[in-house]
Amino acid sequence: MKLNRRHILAGVAAALSASPVFATQTAPRAAQGHRKPARLRKGDTVGLIEPASASDEPFQLQLVEEAIVAMGLKPKRAPHILDRYGYLAGRDKDRAADVNAMFADKDVKAIFAVRGGWGSARLLPYLDWDVIRANPKLLTGFSDITALHMAIAAKAGFTTLHGPNAGSAWGKASWDAFYPIAFDAATSVLVNPEGGEDRMVQRRWRTQTITPGKATGRLLGGNLTVLAALVGSAYLPDFTGAILFLEDVEEAEYRIDRMLTQLGLAGVLKNLAGVVFGQCTSCTGSSSGVYGGFTLNDVLRQHLGALGVPVYSGAWFGHIADQFTLAQGVMTEIDADAGTLRMLEPAVT
């Protein structure tokens, strides 16, 4: 994961000529011991935080606030959101104080990370876990926000949403994925959009089955680089029986290989129920085109195909213009043959 990655990749939105499928199902089952925040409602106040890298200029924050208003919500800036400290959005303790303040604020119903980048893991020792545990709220974001998702799963035990950052594109497809889960407590079935190509056989947004079958478990994961960096810390949850989901950006095949090796050696991959690998955007490096070099698919099959559990790749989340919203900690069923994720319980109350 590169420090200078951006929230979206130009041109991807134009490639989406058909929307993904977001169906619902009934008879939800609850994940044992897992808590859920309240759903969002129109008119709710939501906190804006920058726990990692800084935005380029204040006008970007204005655009973010306009997007939040367009959602029918009221944005509230964290006190230090316009701070700068090198490539970070303020000093670690100040960024952590913003997170603590938003969880403590009774008027704030949910929290949106403006962007990712790098730096969220630096906050973890400064977070007030008593306050966070006592005030479960929907935290939404992806990429570097994986550090907060994993820490909350490990330390506080409530649902957060791996979805677009507040500063992401928020196209119709992203909104259509987010709204039912966050506002309506829907149990969505997430299916990749059609490619919309003028071809005999569609290639864009195709999923690949690595190991066939269905699996059920708590959905946990996020950015591979960030997750691997948390190994050995107290901020990584127990993945026993979980559905692990992963994505990344601008990582060469050998680095994906290295990080999956690390997860394997640490025991994270040992007792999973299943795995979904999303988009690995611009994940090519020196091995591409070299005789004997491994492709990304080779690496995924080597590490994930050997687990003996259902696995598929190419799911519609990661560093792309629009993406699924995935509920951390919620019981989910995957079908590796069909390439689907089916929520078995709501993410919110």
C-alpha positions as CSV (number, residue, x, y, z in Angstrom):
1,M,0.0,0.0,0.0
2,K,1.6,3.2,-1.2
3,L,1.5,6.4,0.9
4,N,0.4,8.4,-2.1
5,R,-2.6,6.2,-3.2
6,R,-5.8,8.0,-3.9
7,H,-9.4,7.1,-2.9
8,I,-10.5,6.5,-6.5
9,L,-9.0,5.5,-9.8
10,A,-9.9,7.7,-12.8
11,G,-12.0,6.0,-15.4
12,V,-13.4,3.1,-13.4
13,A,-16.8,4.8,-12.8
14,A,-17.3,5.2,-16.6
15,A,-16.7,1.5,-17.0
16,L,-19.7,0.6,-14.9
17,S,-22.6,0.3,-17.3
18,A,-24.7,-1.9,-15.1
19,S,-25.4,-1.8,-11.4
20,P,-24.4,-4.5,-8.9
21,V,-27.1,-6.5,-7.3
22,F,-28.1,-5.7,-3.7
23,A,-30.9,-8.1,-2.8
24,T,-32.2,-8.8,0.7
25,Q,-33.1,-11.9,2.6
26,T,-35.0,-12.8,5.7
27,A,-34.6,-14.7,9.0
28,P,-31.3,-13.1,10.0
29,R,-29.0,-14.8,12.5
30,A,-27.0,-12.9,15.1
31,A,-23.3,-13.3,15.6
32,Q,-22.8,-14.4,19.2
33,G,-21.4,-11.7,21.5
34,H,-21.3,-9.1,18.7
35,R,-23.0,-5.7,19.3
36,K,-24.5,-3.4,16.7
37,P,-24.7,0.4,16.5
38,A,-28.0,2.2,15.8
39,R,-29.0,2.7,12.1
40,L,-28.6,6.1,10.4
41,R,-31.6,8.2,10.0
42,K,-32.1,11.3,7.8
43,G,-31.1,14.4,9.7
44,D,-28.6,12.6,11.9
45,T,-25.3,14.3,12.7
46,V,-22.2,12.4,11.6
47,G,-18.7,13.2,12.6
48,L,-15.9,13.7,10.1
49,I,-12.4,12.6,11.1
50,E,-9.0,12.3,9.4
51,P,-7.2,9.6,11.3
52,A,-4.5,9.1,8.7
53,S,-3.2,11.3,5.9
54,A,-4.1,14.9,5.4
55,S,-6.3,16.2,2.6
56,D,-4.6,18.3,0.0
57,E,-6.6,21.5,0.6
58,P,-9.6,22.8,2.6
59,F,-11.8,22.9,-0.4
60,Q,-11.7,19.1,-0.5
61,L,-13.4,19.1,3.0
62,Q,-16.1,21.5,1.7
63,L,-16.9,19.0,-1.1
64,V,-17.0,16.2,1.5
65,E,-19.5,18.2,3.6
66,E,-21.6,18.8,0.6
67,A,-21.7,15.1,-0.1
68,I,-22.8,14.4,3.5
69,V,-25.6,16.9,3.2
70,A,-26.7,15.3,-0.1
71,M,-27.0,12.1,1.9
72,G,-29.6,13.8,4.1
73,L,-27.1,14.0,7.0
74,K,-25.4,16.8,9.0
75,P,-21.6,16.9,9.0
76,K,-19.7,17.8,12.1
77,R,-15.9,18.5,11.8
78,A,-13.5,17.0,14.3
79,P,-11.6,19.8,16.1
80,H,-8.2,19.0,14.5
81,I,-9.5,18.0,11.1
82,L,-7.5,20.8,9.3
83,D,-4.3,20.2,11.2
84,R,-1.2,19.1,9.4
85,Y,1.9,17.3,10.7
86,G,4.1,16.2,7.8
87,Y,2.1,13.8,5.7
88,L,-0.3,13.2,8.6
89,A,-3.5,15.1,9.4
90,G,-2.2,16.4,12.7
91,R,-0.2,14.8,15.5
92,D,-1.1,11.3,16.7
93,K,-2.6,12.4,20.0
94,D,-4.7,15.1,18.4
95,R,-6.0,12.8,15.7
96,A,-6.8,10.2,18.5
97,A,-8.5,12.9,20.5
98,D,-10.8,13.6,17.5
99,V,-11.8,9.9,17.3
100,N,-12.4,9.8,21.1
101,A,-14.4,13.0,21.0
102,M,-16.7,11.8,18.2
103,F,-17.5,8.5,20.0
104,A,-18.2,10.5,23.2
105,D,-20.4,13.1,21.6
106,K,-24.0,12.1,22.1
107,D,-25.2,14.2,19.2
108,V,-23.0,12.3,16.7
109,K,-24.7,9.2,15.5
110,A,-22.0,7.8,13.1
111,I,-18.4,8.6,12.1
112,F,-17.0,8.9,8.6
113,A,-13.3,8.9,7.8
114,V,-12.6,11.6,5.2
115,R,-9.7,9.6,3.7
116,G,-7.1,6.9,4.3
117,G,-3.5,7.1,3.3
118,W,-1.4,6.1,6.3
119,G,-1.4,6.8,10.0
120,S,-4.5,5.2,11.6
121,A,-2.4,2.5,13.4
122,R,-0.4,5.2,15.1
123,L,-3.5,6.3,17.0
124,L,-4.4,3.0,18.5
125,P,-2.5,3.3,21.8
126,Y,-4.1,6.8,22.4
127,L,-7.7,5.7,21.9
128,D,-10.0,5.6,24.9
129,W,-11.4,2.1,24.6
130,D,-13.8,2.5,27.6
131,V,-15.5,5.4,25.8
132,I,-15.5,3.7,22.4
133,R,-17.0,0.4,23.9
134,A,-19.6,2.4,25.7
135,N,-20.7,4.3,22.6
136,P,-21.0,1.9,19.6
137,K,-21.4,3.9,16.4
138,L,-21.0,3.1,12.7
139,L,-17.5,4.0,11.6
140,T,-17.3,4.0,7.8
141,G,-14.2,4.0,5.6
142,F,-11.7,1.7,3.9
143,S,-8.0,1.3,3.1
144,D,-5.9,2.6,6.0
145,I,-9.1,2.8,8.1
146,T,-8.7,-1.0,8.3
147,A,-6.6,-0.3,11.4
148,L,-9.5,1.2,13.2
149,H,-11.9,-1.5,12.0
150,M,-9.7,-4.2,13.3
151,A,-9.0,-2.5,16.6
152,I,-12.7,-1.9,17.2
153,A,-13.4,-5.6,16.4
154,A,-10.7,-6.7,18.8
155,K,-11.3,-4.1,21.6
156,A,-14.9,-3.0,21.4
157,G,-16.8,-5.8,19.6
158,F,-19.3,-3.9,17.5
159,T,-20.1,-3.5,13.8
160,T,-18.2,-1.0,11.6
161,L,-18.6,-0.6,7.8
162,H,-15.8,-1.1,5.3
163,G,-17.1,1.1,2.6
164,P,-16.3,4.4,0.8
165,N,-14.5,7.1,2.7
166,A,-16.4,10.4,3.0
167,G,-14.0,11.8,0.4
168,S,-14.6,9.0,-2.1
169,A,-16.5,9.5,-5.3
170,W,-19.9,8.3,-3.9
171,G,-21.4,7.3,-7.2
172,K,-24.9,5.9,-7.4
173,A,-23.7,2.4,-7.1
174,S,-21.8,3.1,-3.9
175,W,-24.8,4.9,-2.4
176,D,-27.1,2.1,-3.5
177,A,-24.9,-0.4,-1.6
178,F,-24.5,1.7,1.5
179,Y,-28.0,3.0,2.1
180,P,-29.9,-0.2,2.7
181,I,-27.3,-1.5,5.1
182,A,-26.7,1.7,7.1
183,F,-30.2,3.2,7.1
184,D,-32.7,0.3,6.5
185,A,-30.9,-2.5,8.5
186,A,-31.2,-4.6,5.3
187,T,-29.5,-7.9,4.9
188,S,-28.0,-7.5,1.4
189,V,-26.8,-10.1,-1.1
190,L,-23.7,-8.5,-2.8
191,V,-23.1,-9.5,-6.4
192,N,-20.6,-7.9,-8.8
193,P,-22.0,-5.6,-11.5
194,E,-22.0,-6.8,-15.1
195,G,-19.1,-5.6,-17.1
196,G,-21.1,-3.9,-19.8
197,E,-18.6,-4.7,-22.5
198,D,-19.2,-5.3,-26.2
199,R,-17.8,-8.8,-26.1
200,M,-19.1,-12.3,-26.6
201,V,-17.9,-13.1,-23.1
202,Q,-17.7,-10.4,-20.4
203,R,-14.3,-10.0,-18.7
204,R,-14.7,-6.9,-16.5
205,W,-15.8,-7.4,-12.9
206,R,-15.6,-11.2,-13.2
207,T,-15.0,-13.2,-10.1
208,Q,-12.7,-16.3,-10.1
209,T,-13.4,-19.4,-8.0
210,I,-10.2,-20.5,-6.2
211,T,-11.8,-23.2,-4.0
212,P,-15.5,-24.0,-4.6
213,G,-18.2,-24.2,-2.0
214,K,-20.2,-22.1,0.5
215,A,-19.0,-20.9,3.9
216,T,-20.6,-19.0,6.8
217,G,-18.8,-16.9,9.4
218,R,-18.2,-13.4,10.8
219,L,-17.0,-11.1,8.1
220,L,-13.6,-9.5,9.0
221,G,-10.8,-7.9,7.0
222,G,-9.8,-4.9,4.9
223,N,-6.6,-3.7,3.4
224,L,-4.0,-6.5,3.3
225,T,-1.0,-4.2,4.0
226,V,-2.6,-2.6,7.0
227,L,-3.9,-5.9,8.4
228,A,-0.5,-7.5,8.0
229,A,1.1,-4.6,9.8
230,L,-1.1,-5.3,12.9
231,V,0.1,-8.9,13.3
232,G,1.6,-9.4,16.7
233,S,-0.3,-6.4,18.2
234,A,-3.3,-6.4,20.6
235,Y,-5.4,-4.7,17.8
236,L,-6.1,-7.7,15.6
237,P,-9.2,-9.7,16.4
238,D,-9.5,-13.5,16.5
239,F,-10.2,-14.8,13.0
240,T,-11.2,-18.3,14.0
241,G,-14.2,-19.3,11.9
242,A,-14.3,-15.9,10.1
243,I,-14.8,-15.0,6.5
244,L,-11.6,-13.0,5.8
245,F,-11.9,-10.3,3.1
246,L,-8.8,-8.6,1.6
247,E,-7.9,-5.9,-0.9
248,D,-4.9,-3.8,-1.8
249,V,-3.5,-1.3,-4.3
250,E,-0.1,-0.7,-6.0
251,E,1.5,-3.8,-4.5
252,A,3.7,-6.0,-6.6
253,E,3.0,-9.7,-6.6
254,Y,6.0,-10.6,-4.4
255,R,4.8,-8.1,-1.8
256,I,1.3,-9.7,-1.8
257,D,3.1,-13.0,-1.5
258,R,5.2,-11.7,1.5
259,M,2.1,-10.4,3.3
260,L,0.0,-13.5,2.8
261,T,3.0,-15.5,4.0
262,Q,3.2,-13.4,7.1
263,L,-0.6,-13.9,7.8
264,G,0.0,-17.6,7.4
265,L,3.0,-17.8,9.7
266,A,1.1,-15.8,12.3
267,G,-1.8,-18.3,12.2
268,V,-4.4,-15.8,10.9
269,L,-5.2,-18.0,7.9
270,K,-5.3,-21.3,9.9
271,N,-8.9,-21.6,11.1
272,L,-10.8,-19.4,8.6
273,A,-14.2,-20.5,7.3
274,G,-13.6,-18.8,3.9
275,V,-11.8,-16.0,2.1
276,V,-12.9,-13.3,-0.4
277,F,-10.2,-11.3,-2.2
278,G,-11.5,-8.1,-3.7
279,Q,-9.7,-5.8,-6.1
280,C,-5.9,-5.5,-6.1
281,T,-5.7,-2.3,-8.2
282,S,-2.4,-1.8,-10.1
283,C,-0.9,-4.8,-8.3
284,T,1.8,-5.6,-10.8
285,G,5.6,-5.4,-10.4
286,S,8.9,-6.7,-11.6
287,S,7.7,-10.3,-11.8
288,S,5.1,-9.5,-14.5
289,G,6.1,-10.8,-17.8
290,V,9.3,-12.3,-16.5
291,Y,9.7,-16.0,-17.3
292,G,9.0,-18.0,-14.1
293,G,7.5,-15.0,-12.3
294,F,4.3,-15.5,-10.3
295,T,1.1,-13.7,-11.3
296,L,-1.3,-12.4,-8.7
297,N,-3.6,-15.3,-9.3
298,D,-0.7,-17.7,-8.8
299,V,0.1,-16.1,-5.4
300,L,-3.6,-16.2,-4.3
301,R,-4.0,-19.8,-5.3
302,Q,-0.7,-20.8,-3.5
303,H,-1.7,-19.2,-0.2
304,L,-5.5,-19.3,-0.2
305,G,-6.2,-22.3,-2.3
306,A,-4.3,-24.5,0.1
307,L,-6.5,-23.6,3.0
308,G,-9.2,-26.1,2.2
309,V,-12.1,-23.6,2.6
310,P,-14.2,-21.7,0.0
311,V,-12.3,-18.9,-1.7
312,Y,-12.9,-16.6,-4.5
313,S,-11.3,-13.4,-5.9
314,G,-12.4,-10.3,-7.9
315,A,-15.2,-9.1,-5.6
316,W,-16.3,-5.5,-6.0
317,F,-14.5,-3.8,-3.2
318,G,-11.1,-2.0,-2.8
319,H,-9.5,1.0,-4.4
320,I,-12.1,1.5,-7.1
321,A,-14.5,4.3,-7.9
322,D,-17.6,2.4,-6.5
323,Q,-17.7,-0.6,-4.2
324,F,-19.7,-2.8,-1.8
325,T,-20.3,-1.8,1.8
326,L,-19.1,-4.7,4.0
327,A,-20.2,-5.0,7.6
328,Q,-17.4,-6.0,9.9
329,G,-18.2,-8.7,12.4
330,V,-21.6,-9.6,10.8
331,M,-22.5,-13.2,10.1
332,T,-22.1,-13.6,6.3
333,E,-22.4,-16.5,3.8
334,I,-20.1,-16.6,0.8
335,D,-20.7,-18.7,-2.3
336,A,-17.3,-19.1,-4.0
337,D,-18.9,-20.6,-7.2
338,A,-21.4,-17.8,-7.6
339,G,-19.1,-15.0,-6.3
340,T,-21.6,-13.7,-3.8
341,L,-21.7,-12.4,-0.2
342,R,-25.0,-12.8,1.7
343,M,-25.5,-11.0,5.0
344,L,-27.3,-13.3,7.5
345,E,-28.1,-10.5,9.9
346,P,-28.4,-6.7,9.9
347,A,-25.4,-4.5,10.6
348,V,-27.4,-2.1,12.7
349,T,-30.3,-2.0,15.1
